[in-house]
Amino acid sequence: MLFRIITLLFLCAAIVSCNKPDPNPELKDPIYNDLNSRLGSTKQALEAEKKALEGHEQALKDVVPQTGQIKYAQKRIYESQAKIQKLGQEVRYLELKIESRKKEAKTSYMLAFQKGEEWPNPNEFSSYEAANKLRAGKMTWDANARVKALAPGAKPAAGGHGAAEGGEKKAEGGGHH
């Protein structure tokens, strides 16, 4: 009897201590989770824009003829439809990206699990965040801001080489010949 209890305890301990791979590693992946949250917020924005379109269409019906308001109402409808189309494309993109990331997460998790390495790789998420920051950044050229940045007495951008630094290096390099 005592032998059976000890054997049963040993068997339970062996079963509990087995190191098994996670069947859903993507749930621990911060990139996968971020994509899911972006999908949720994009779907909410899409629904809100659809409701706004309904309001714009109703406003078009209620416009008084020959007041010039029809053009503005039509413009709002056109802009709303364009925004709905863009948000719909973004929803589809995020859905495809999530499926792709899910497969990639499972593959990279199994490789890390077999090698006994840390997963998810924190460097990968920081690269992902940096890429998103650049993608969401300002995409237009502002000539006035550039002139102010290069103005005499302005501090050069971090990590960049200002005109004053380049001139000093040329002056130093020229004296060594």
N, C-alpha and C positions, 0 to 999 in steps of 0.2 A: 504494500500500500504506500509506504513512504517512498519507495523507488519510483512508483508511478507519478506521485506528486512532484518529485524532484525532476523527473523526465519531462513532465508537462510544463513546469516552470521554465526549464531550460529551452524547450521548444518554443514557448511563448516569447522568451527573451530573444531567441534567434530570429523569429519572425518579425518582431518589432524593430530590431536593430538592422534589418536589411536596408541597404542603400538603394532605393529604387528611383528611377528618373521621374520627374514631374510630368504627368500626362498633359498638362496645360501650361507650359512655361511662358506663353505669351502674356498671361495675366500678370507676370512679374516684370515684363518688359516695359520700361518707361516710355519708349517710343511708341509702342503699340497703344498704351494707355493714353498718350497725348493725342494720337491720331483719332482714337475713339471720342475723346472729349471735343476735339475740333469738329468731328462729324456731328455730334449732338448740337453744338452751338450753330453750325451751319444749317442744320435742319430746322432749328428754331427760327433763324433769320429768314429762311425760305418761307416758312409758314407765315411769319409776320409780314413779309413782302406780298404774299398772296392775298392776305387780308387787306393790306394797303391798296392793292390793285382793285379789289372790289369796291373800296371806298372811292377811288379815283373814277372808276366807271360809273358809279352812282352820281358823283359830282358832275360828270359829263352829261348825264341825263338831265340833271337839274339846272344846267347852265341856261341863262337867259340868252336867247338868240340876238345876234348883232351887237354884242357888247365887247367882243374881243376875248372873252374868257374861254371860248372853245379851243383856241390854239394852245392856251396854257394847260387846259385839262387834257387835251390830246398829248401834249408833251409829257405831262406827268405819267400818263398811261404808257406811253412808249418807253420812257425811262424805267418804269416799274417792270414792264415786260422784259426789258433787257437785263435788269438786275435779277429777275426770276430765272431767266435762262442761264445767266452766269452762276448763280447759286446752285441751280440744278446740275450744272456741269461739275461744280466743285464737290457736291455731294457724291456724284458718281465716281469722281477721281478718288475721293477719300475712301469710299467703299472698296475700290480696287486696291488702293494702297494698303488698307487694313488687311485684306486677304493676302496680299503679297508679303506683308510684314509678319503675319501669323506663320506662314510657311518658313520664312527666313529665320524667325525666332526659334521655331522648333528645331530647325537644322543646326543653327549655331549653339543652341542649348545642348543638344545631344553631343556635339563635338566637344564642348566645354566639359560636359559631364563625364565623357569617356577619358578626357585628359586630366580631369580633376581640377580644372581652372575655375576662376570666378566668373559667374554669369549673372546678370548682363554686364557687359563691358562698360564701365563708366565713361571711358573716352569716347565711345560711340555716341552716347547720349549728348555729351558736350559738343561734339561735332554736329549733331543733328540740331541742337539749339542754335548754334552759331549760323548754320545754313538757313534756318528759319528766320533768324534776326536779319540776315542780309536780304532774304527774299521779301520780307515785310518792310524793309527800309525804304527810304525816299528814293524814288526812281527818276527824279528830274534833276536837271542841271541848274543850279542857282548861281548865275554869274556874279551877282552882288555879294553873296556869301564867300565866293572864291576870291574876289578882289579884297574883301575885308580880311580874309585869312592871310593873304600875301602882302598886305599893307605893311609899310615900315613900322617897326615897333610891335607888330603882332607876334604872338608866340607861335612857333610851328606846331603842327599837329603831333600828337604823341606817336613816337616811332618813326615819324617822317623826317625828311631833311628839308629844312627851309632854305631860302635863298642865301641867308647869311651863313649858314653852316657850309653850304657848297662853296661859297666864296672863300671862306677861311681854309678849307681843305686845299683848294687850288693854290692859294697863296703859300701855304706850307709846302705843298708838293713842288712848287716852282722854285723854291730856294735851295733845294737839295741837289740840283744838277751841277 
